[in-house]
Amino acid sequence: MVKSAIRVCVRTRPTASYANDCIRIDPSSRSIQIFQKKKENSGVVNNQQENYSYRFDTILHNSSQDTVFAECGRDYVKSVLEGYNGTLLTYGQTGAGKTFTMTGGTSNYQYRGMIPRMIAELYKEIQQRPEQSISVRVSYLEIYNETMMDLLSQVPLAEQSDTLLNIVEDAKGNVVVKGLSCIPARTEEEALNLLFEGEMARSIGEHQLNKASSRSHCVFTLHIEVASRIKSNDNVTVSKLNLVDLAGSERVAKTHSEGSILKEAMYINKSLSFLEQVVVALGDRHRDHIPFRQSKLTHLLKDSVGGNSNTTLIANIWPEGRHLEETISTLKFANRMKKIKNDAVVNLKEDPEIHIKKMEREIRELKQELAMHDALANRSGVTYGSFSEEQKEDVKRRVASFVYDGVSSVNILDHQ
């Protein structure tokens, strides 16, 4: 099994107040340098680091949504249709452009984000595969204040209980959310309608850095099953594409959050802290225990981070001087993520009919081998059909004699 590192891309939010004196970005070398002045009044001993240098897989500086999709998203569609799991995560401070990257803006078609583009690309690819039977189902999960919500459920969010949804692991160790709605989507239009339905139910708040701040972590998942229309004995693959919009980390002193917004910020920062602990643990070769179960977010991302998935992280930064500390924090997290190795494998579904046909084929081949062996041993008269009822009773008697009467051997060859 070949392990592959998590791919990390950094996307900058366009701004007229770009911090040229603090941040230097070179997309050609895929590098970012940060120059931070030491804080005054920080005591006699000041060990604050002044300069940081990072190198990532891709730097998306003032890039369009088209470019972001081409660099980070398009390849995942073919990969999941081949049976591999895929995950795309957006991470960064509040207001840095995570939700815009993932779902996009509504004012212009060109502003549509990764999810609607992934959906369009998926159904375009399905149209080009008439020899395959491909089914798509959609789920949309929200983690709000450490409570899981089903955004596509017929039960209103206000009436949903956290006990309705449970994170479990199947026999192969894959993470599954029991009770989560998983709705068939036969067309691109149906999948987009489910996306928009879930978007309407998401938890949104307002503070000084963002007028429409996501107050929860959201996971939009495309569940895909692929079978051949031509070869009945071909394998059936099942895979999932997780599109994860993480809530933004916040410095409460800057957002001036109060009341419910402050409570939400505390839950968000706590869960992101647990995610960082998991990332640090995965990067430590000497750590045996990885604390995935500390929060619902980390447990849900067990497949995506260090598990069975091809994963890309888009780290969103806001390159202004006033957000320099948040930018450094985001880049540190992204730098840790790129050191994590995943084990992505093709996910095969056990189809009973295919399994029966394989067993029947193996039986035929074994009978042919036995017939050949008998022919070489001059036992051409031996057959390997089923026993008659009379023969079965005789075999039972002989076995009983062997077990209970001390007979030294059981000869059933004369029945064949």
C-alpha positions, -999 to 999 in steps of 0.1 A, spaced: 0 0 0 14 34 -10 9 62 15 3 97 1 7 130 20 -22 153 25 -20 180 -2 -20 216 11 -29 247 -8 -29 282 5 -55 307 -7 -53 344 0 -83 366 4 -80 396 -20 -75 429 -2 -66 465 -9 -46 466 24 -22 438 16 7 437 42 37 440 18 61 447 46 51 416 65 41 389 39 59 379 8 43 354 -15 60 337 -44 35 314 -63 62 302 -87 83 287 -58 51 279 -38 66 297 -8 54 322 18 76 343 41 64 362 71 83 390 88 69 398 123 82 427 144 89 418 180 62 431 204 73 458 227 66 456 265 70 418 264 94 416 293 132 415 297 136 383 278 118 383 244 121 350 225 94 358 200 102 344 166 104 371 139 106 353 106 87 323 92 92 305 59 68 280 45 65 260 13 33 243 2 19 223 -28 1 253 -43 -2 290 -36 -35 305 -48 -28 342 -46 -57 364 -57 -69 334 -77 -104 329 -93 -128 302 -83 -121 285 -117 -84 283 -108 -91 270 -73 -113 242 -87 -88 233 -114 -59 231 -89 -77 215 -59 -109 199 -70 -113 185 -105 -91 154 -101 -111 142 -71 -142 134 -93 -124 107 -114 -107 94 -83 -140 88 -64 -155 72 -94 -126 47 -94 -135 38 -58 -112 60 -37 -125 82 -9 -118 119 -12 -118 149 12 -115 186 7 -112 208 37 -112 246 41 -94 260 72 -86 295 85 -96 324 105 -132 338 104 -137 360 73 -107 346 54 -129 331 26 -135 295 36 -173 294 29 -168 314 -3 -142 289 -14 -164 259 -6 -200 270 -16 -193 303 -34 -212 335 -39 -247 339 -53 -243 372 -71 -224 358 -101 -223 324 -117 -185 326 -119 -184 329 -81 -198 294 -75 -177 274 -51 -161 240 -49 -193 220 -40 -215 231 -70 -185 227 -93 -178 192 -80 -214 183 -85 -214 196 -121 -182 178 -129 -195 145 -113 -226 144 -134 -207 154 -165 -183 125 -159 -213 101 -153 -227 110 -187 -194 100 -203 -196 65 -187 -226 48 -202 -211 14 -196 -213 19 -158 -243 21 -135 -235 49 -111 -257 60 -82 -252 92 -62 -266 99 -27 -262 132 -8 -259 139 30 -253 172 47 -241 173 84 -236 202 107 -217 202 140 -230 232 160 -218 237 196 -207 200 196 -241 188 186 -246 171 152 -275 183 130 -289 166 99 -294 195 75 -315 174 51 -337 158 77 -375 162 76 -373 169 113 -368 206 120 -334 215 134 -350 229 166 -366 195 173 -335 174 165 -318 157 194 -281 148 194 -290 112 202 -306 108 167 -271 108 151 -242 86 162 -207 83 149 -197 46 146 -170 26 128 -179 -3 105 -161 -37 104 -134 -22 82 -128 8 105 -146 33 82 -164 61 99 -202 61 95 -229 85 109 -259 63 119 -292 81 114 -280 106 89 -302 112 59 -286 100 27 -308 111 -2 -306 98 -38 -297 124 -64 -303 112 -100 -294 145 -117 -272 175 -111 -303 196 -105 -315 173 -77 -280 173 -60 -279 212 -62 -314 214 -47 -302 193 -18 -272 216 -13 -293 247 -13 -318 231 10 -290 224 35 -275 258 31 -308 274 41 -306 255 74 -270 263 83 -262 283 115 -250 318 105 -241 347 128 -227 382 125 -198 399 142 -173 427 134 -151 406 111 -178 389 91 -215 398 85 -223 362 75 -200 340 97 -205 303 97 -211 292 133 -206 255 127 -185 229 109 -204 215 79 -197 183 59 -214 179 25 -209 143 13 -214 127 -21 -218 89 -16 -211 71 -49 -216 35 -60 -203 22 -93 -210 -11 -111 -205 -23 -146 -235 -26 -169 -215 -50 -192 -196 -75 -169 -218 -90 -142 -187 -104 -124 -170 -70 -121 -164 -55 -86 -188 -29 -73 -170 2 -57 -184 24 -30 -167 57 -22 -175 91 -7 -164 127 -14 -164 148 18 -165 186 13 -158 201 47 -163 238 55 -147 243 90 -159 271 111 -133 299 114 -110 303 144 -117 335 162 -99 359 186 -128 371 208 -110 404 215 -112 413 178 -147 400 171 -162 416 203 -185 386 205 -211 384 232 -239 361 243 -247 332 220 -220 344 195 -194 342 222 -206 307 233 -204 295 196 -168 310 193 -158 290 224 -171 257 210 -155 265 176 -121 273 190 -122 242 213 -130 218 185 -103 233 162 -79 230 191 -87 192 194 -82 189 156 -48 205 159 -39 180 187 -48 151 164 -27 166 136 3 170 160 -2 135 173 -3 120 137 29 139 129 47 123 159 60 88 149 64 79 186 27 84 195 7 52 197 -26 69 207 -43 94 184 -71 113 203 -97 112 175 -126 107 200 -120 140 219 -146 157 198 -173 149 172 -153 168 145 -121 148 150 -139 115 151 -158 124 120 -125 133 102 -108 101 112 -109 87 76 -99 120 61 -69 128 83 -44 99 85 -69 74 72 -85 59 40 -89 90 19 -71 113 -6 -72 146 12 -65 183 3 -65 211 27 -72 247 15 -57 271 41 -74 304 37 -55 335 49 -64 372 52 -31 389 43 -35 422 62 -12 434 89 -40 434 115 -45 396 109 -8 386 109 -10 365 141 -40 346 127 -22 341 93 8 327 111 -14 303 131 -32 291 100 1 285 81 16 266 111 -15 243 111 -12 238 73 25 230 76 17 203 101 -10 189 79 13 184 49 34 160 70 5 135 75 3 104 54 -30 88 43 -37 53 32 -63 56 4 -75 23 -11 -102 12 -35 -134 5 -16 -151 -27 -28 -186 -37 -20 -194 -73 -12 -221 -82 -37 -237 -115 -27 -245 -125 -63 -209 -118 -75 -196 -138 -45 -218 -168 -53 -207 -168 -89 -171 -167 -79 -176 -196 -55 -194 -216 -83 -165 -209 -107 -140 -221 -80 -160 -253 -75 -160 -260 -112 -123 -254 -114 -117 -277 -84 -138 -305 -99 -118 -302 -131 -85 -305 -111 -99 -336 -93 -109 -352 -126 -75 -346 -140 -59 -360 -109 -81 -391 -111 -73 -396 -147 -36 -396 -140 -42 -421 -112 -62 -444 -135 -94 -437 -115 -114 -424 -145 -147 -439 -132 -148 -417 -101 -175 -389 -102 -181 -360 -79 -218 -356 -79 -240 -352 -49 -247 -381 -25 -281 -399 -26 -301 -400 7 -291 -437 11 -254 -429 6 -256 -401 31 -271 -424 58 -244 -450 51 -217 -423 55 -233 -412 88 -232 -448 101 -195 -452 91 -186 -419 108 -204 -429 139 -185 -462 140 -153 -444 136 -161 -420 164 -177 -443 189 -166 -479 181 -129 -474 175 -129 -482 138 -94 -472 125 -106 -456 92 -136 -445 72 -138 -455 36 -164 -436 16 -146 -439 -18 -168 -467 -29 -198 -444 -29 -184 -423 -57 
